[in-house]
Amino acid sequence: MSALICGSVAYDTVMVFDGRFKDHILPDRIHLLNVSFLVPGMRRNFGGCAGNIAYNLKLLGGEGHAMAVVGSDFGPYEAWMRANGLSLAYIDRMESEYTPQAYITTDLDSNQITAFHPGSMMFAHRQRVPPDAGIRIGVVAPENREGMIEHSRQFVAAGIPVLFDPGQGLPLFTGDDLRRFIDEATWVAVNDYEANLLADRTGLSLEAIAAKVDALVVTRAGKGSSIYAGGKVHEIPAAPIAAISDPTGCGDAYRAGLIHGLQQRLDWPTTGRIASLMGAIKIEHHGTQNHRFSRADFEARFRDSFGRGI
């Protein structure tokens, strides 16, 4: 059961600030913000929502294709994808643009300040969802506004169920836009901040949103996650972690777990725990695609974390 993940494939430059933003940003001076952070740690990683989800899904043994427009500087990322067995079937290159670039600064409380150059992603709407390529799950993750709108509609027209994952693209849309996305979606996945924004912009409570889809998934970082499905709320515990190294990409790893559970037709408590463990494994590693594990290791850690098998 193949998934097509529409979203960004990007380079992430991650910088670690050895302090806390709250100690340097004065609330009463926010309108005159002029701050500089010394970042002794810096890494350039392969990232982007579509790339990250596809990578994590591959680790779980699932089949997924990232669909994205990349730029003239894509060569190193392409080599990485080939080396890791990731599909390039739906990757289009524009020589006149740069591949999207995210510049992320993280503090000791795992807060993040991100600057994002969309580059070639601004042309994502030129790609079309294939209606007859064996795709069984569609994912609408952050890309350009027109691309997210068009790809959601194209999935629906092709009869492909959609996971709507607005993420950082959520501010691009009006309440009417978001209500339309929800009507077209089979599942919706957001973090707790995005859930509040989604409810505020649509005028719908979380329960009302959940009633319109098969499942509404709300992640709450270290507090676990909630899956509203079938008139119930499944409370999913956070998986234990050894250490927090880098929160960047944890949400994408979690979503790969969701897609894997859907592909395997697992129940929501199991699917949610797989997703939770994926986020825990990711947060222990720097970068969004630098963690690896065997299936046996994953199943053993799942049992240790939740006291049950998959």
C-alpha positions in Angstrom: 0.0 0.0 0.0 2.0 2.9 -1.3 1.8 6.5 0.1 2.5 9.7 -1.9 3.8 12.4 0.4 3.3 15.9 -1.1 5.5 18.4 0.7 9.0 19.9 0.9 12.3 18.2 0.3 14.8 20.7 1.8 18.2 21.3 3.3 18.1 22.0 7.0 20.8 24.1 8.6 20.3 23.5 12.3 22.1 25.7 14.8 22.1 25.0 18.6 22.0 28.0 20.9 23.5 27.1 24.3 20.9 29.2 26.2 17.2 30.1 26.3 15.5 32.5 24.0 13.3 33.7 26.9 16.4 35.1 28.6 17.2 37.3 25.6 13.9 38.4 24.2 12.2 41.0 26.3 8.4 40.8 26.0 7.9 44.6 26.3 10.5 45.2 23.6 9.2 42.6 21.1 8.2 45.4 18.6 11.9 46.5 18.4 13.4 43.0 18.2 17.1 43.0 17.4 18.8 39.9 18.8 21.8 37.8 18.0 22.5 34.3 19.2 25.9 32.7 19.3 25.5 29.2 18.0 28.6 27.1 18.5 26.9 24.0 17.1 25.8 23.8 13.5 24.8 21.0 11.1 23.5 20.8 7.6 21.0 18.0 7.2 18.8 16.5 4.6 15.2 17.4 5.6 11.9 18.8 4.5 8.6 17.3 5.6 8.1 15.0 2.6 11.7 13.8 2.6 11.7 13.2 6.4 8.4 11.3 6.3 9.5 9.1 3.4 12.8 8.4 5.2 11.1 7.3 8.4 8.5 5.3 6.6 11.3 3.4 4.8 12.9 2.5 8.2 9.6 1.0 9.3 9.4 -1.1 6.1 6.7 1.0 4.5 6.4 2.2 1.0 6.3 5.9 0.4 7.2 8.4 -2.3 8.2 12.0 -1.6 6.6 14.4 -4.2 8.4 17.7 -4.5 10.1 20.2 -6.8 13.8 20.7 -6.0 16.5 23.0 -7.3 19.8 23.1 -9.1 21.7 22.3 -5.9 19.8 19.0 -5.2 22.8 16.7 -6.1 24.0 15.8 -2.6 20.4 15.2 -1.4 19.7 13.0 -4.5 22.8 10.9 -3.7 21.6 10.6 -0.1 18.1 9.4 -1.2 19.6 6.9 -3.6 22.0 5.5 -1.0 19.1 5.0 1.4 16.7 3.4 -1.1 14.3 6.3 -1.2 12.1 6.9 -4.2 12.9 9.7 -6.7 10.0 8.9 -9.0 8.1 12.0 -8.0 11.0 14.4 -7.6 11.2 17.2 -10.3 14.1 19.5 -10.6 14.1 23.2 -11.6 17.6 24.4 -12.6 16.6 28.1 -12.2 15.8 27.7 -8.4 17.5 26.6 -5.2 16.2 23.6 -3.3 14.2 24.9 -0.2 16.4 25.8 2.7 15.5 26.0 6.4 17.7 27.8 8.9 16.7 26.5 12.3 18.0 27.8 15.7 17.1 25.6 18.7 17.6 26.6 22.4 18.0 24.5 25.5 14.2 24.3 26.0 13.8 22.9 22.5 12.2 26.1 21.3 12.9 26.9 17.7 13.2 30.0 15.5 13.2 29.1 11.8 13.8 31.1 8.6 12.7 29.2 5.5 13.6 30.0 1.9 11.0 28.1 -0.3 12.9 28.2 -3.6 11.7 25.6 -5.9 8.8 24.6 -3.6 6.9 27.7 -4.8 6.3 25.7 -8.0 4.9 22.6 -6.3 1.5 23.1 -7.8 3.0 22.2 -11.2 3.1 18.6 -10.1 0.0 16.5 -10.3 -1.2 13.5 -8.3 -1.2 10.5 -10.6 -4.7 8.9 -10.5 -3.6 5.4 -11.5 -0.1 4.7 -10.0 -1.1 2.4 -7.2 -1.1 5.1 -4.6 -3.4 4.2 -1.7 -2.7 7.0 0.9 -2.1 10.6 0.1 -0.4 13.1 2.4 -0.8 16.8 2.1 2.1 18.3 4.0 3.5 21.9 3.9 4.4 23.1 0.5 3.2 26.2 -1.4 -0.4 27.3 -0.9 -1.6 26.5 -4.4 0.2 23.1 -4.3 -1.5 22.1 -1.0 -4.9 23.1 -2.3 -4.5 21.4 -5.7 -3.0 18.2 -4.4 -5.7 17.7 -1.8 -8.3 18.1 -4.5 -6.4 15.8 -6.8 -6.2 13.0 -4.2 -10.0 13.3 -3.6 -10.7 13.2 -7.4 -8.6 10.1 -7.7 -10.4 8.4 -4.8 -7.2 8.4 -2.6 -7.8 8.9 1.1 -5.8 12.0 2.4 -3.8 12.7 5.6 -4.0 16.5 6.0 -0.8 17.6 7.8 -0.8 21.5 7.5 2.1 22.1 9.9 3.9 25.3 9.3 1.8 25.9 6.2 -1.3 26.4 8.3 -1.1 30.3 8.5 -1.4 30.4 4.7 -5.0 29.5 4.8 -8.3 31.2 5.8 -11.0 29.5 7.8 -12.9 28.6 4.7 -9.8 27.0 3.2 -9.2 25.0 6.3 -12.8 23.8 6.5 -12.5 22.6 2.9 -9.3 20.7 3.6 -11.0 19.0 6.6 -13.9 18.1 4.4 -11.6 16.6 1.8 -9.4 14.8 4.4 -9.7 11.3 5.8 -7.3 12.0 8.7 -5.9 15.3 10.1 -2.6 15.5 12.1 -1.5 18.6 14.0 0.5 19.5 17.1 -1.2 21.1 20.1 -0.5 24.7 19.0 -1.7 24.0 15.4 -4.8 22.3 16.8 -5.7 25.5 18.7 -5.0 27.6 15.6 -7.1 25.2 13.4 -10.0 25.4 15.8 -9.8 29.2 16.1 -9.7 29.8 12.3 -12.4 27.3 11.4 -14.7 28.0 14.4 -14.8 24.2 15.0 -14.0 22.5 18.2 -11.6 19.6 18.1 -14.5 17.2 18.7 -16.3 18.8 15.7 -13.3 18.4 13.5 -12.9 14.8 14.6 -16.5 14.1 13.7 -15.8 15.1 10.1 -12.8 12.7 9.6 -11.8 9.2 10.5 -9.3 10.4 12.9 -7.9 13.7 14.3 -4.4 13.3 15.7 -3.0 16.0 18.1 0.6 15.6 19.3 1.7 17.2 22.6 5.5 16.7 22.6 6.6 15.1 25.8 3.0 14.8 27.0 2.2 12.2 24.4 -0.7 12.5 21.9 -4.4 12.2 21.5 -6.2 10.4 18.7 -9.8 11.3 18.3 -11.4 8.5 16.3 -14.7 6.6 16.3 -16.2 8.8 19.0 -13.4 8.0 21.3 -10.2 9.7 22.4 -7.2 7.4 22.5 -4.5 8.9 24.8 -1.1 7.8 23.6 1.8 8.0 26.0 5.1 9.5 25.0 7.8 6.8 24.6 10.7 7.0 27.1 13.8 8.7 25.7 17.4 8.4 26.7 18.2 12.1 25.9 17.0 15.1 24.0 19.4 15.8 21.2 17.4 17.6 18.5 13.6 18.0 18.3 13.7 19.0 14.6 11.7 16.4 12.5 10.1 14.6 15.4 6.6 15.4 14.1 7.6 14.0 10.7 8.9 10.8 12.3 5.6 10.6 14.2 3.6 10.9 11.0 5.5 8.2 9.3 4.4 6.0 12.2 0.8 7.0 11.6 1.1 6.1 7.9 2.8 2.8 8.7 -0.1 1.9 11.0 -2.6 2.8 8.3 -0.8 0.8 5.7 -0.8 -2.2 8.0 -4.4 -1.6 9.1 -3.4 -1.5 12.8 -5.7 -0.2 15.5 -5.3 3.4 16.7 -3.7 2.5 20.1 -1.0 0.5 18.4 -0.6 3.0 15.5 -0.2 5.9 18.0 2.4 4.0 20.0 4.4 3.2 16.9 4.3 6.9 16.0 5.2 7.9 19.5 8.3 5.6 19.5 9.3 7.0 16.1 9.3 10.5 17.6 11.3 9.3 20.6 14.0 7.7 18.4 14.3 10.8 16.3 14.7 13.2 19.2 17.7 11.2 20.5 19.6 12.0 17.2 20.8 15.2 15.6 19.3 15.9 12.2 16.1 14.6 10.7 17.4 11.6 8.8 20.4 10.3 10.8 18.7 7.7 13.0 18.6 4.0 12.0 17.3 0.8 13.5 16.4 -2.8 12.6 12.9 -4.1 12.7 13.9 -6.4 15.6 15.4 -3.5 17.6 12.3 -1.5 17.0 10.0 -4.2 18.2 12.1 -4.9 21.3 12.1 -1.2 22.2 8.4 -1.0 21.6 7.8 -3.8 24.1 10.1 -2.2 26.6 8.4 1.2 26.2 4.8 0.1 26.3 4.8 -3.3 28.0 3.2 -5.0 25.0 4.0 -6.1 21.4 3.0 -4.5 18.2 
